[in-house]
Amino acid sequence: MGFPNVGMHYFVKTFNQLDVRFPITKRELIEKAGDIQVKTWENQYTLLKDIFESMVPEEYPNGTAFMCAYTSANLQTPKKIFIGK
């Protein structure tokens, strides 16, 4: 098993390639992501746009708001698995 937050490392590397400028909307992020996949675990990849689609709110005025939304969305998957949804 690898480092527990391997997904964050690859997410940040991939996100930096998008040349995002704030403020930005979720729709704009999804468009920029296209079909790019990001490594989310040792042998698992996820479409970047799927990560963006799981995030709320719809607008991000700055990087801090964006990272808070990313972290919150990232925590929802294990929560759903744990409670069986």
Secondary structure by P-SEA (a helix, b strand, c coil): ccccaaaaaaaaaaaaaacccccccaaaaaaaaccccccccccccccaaaaaaaccccccccaaaaaaaaaaaaaaaaaaaaacc
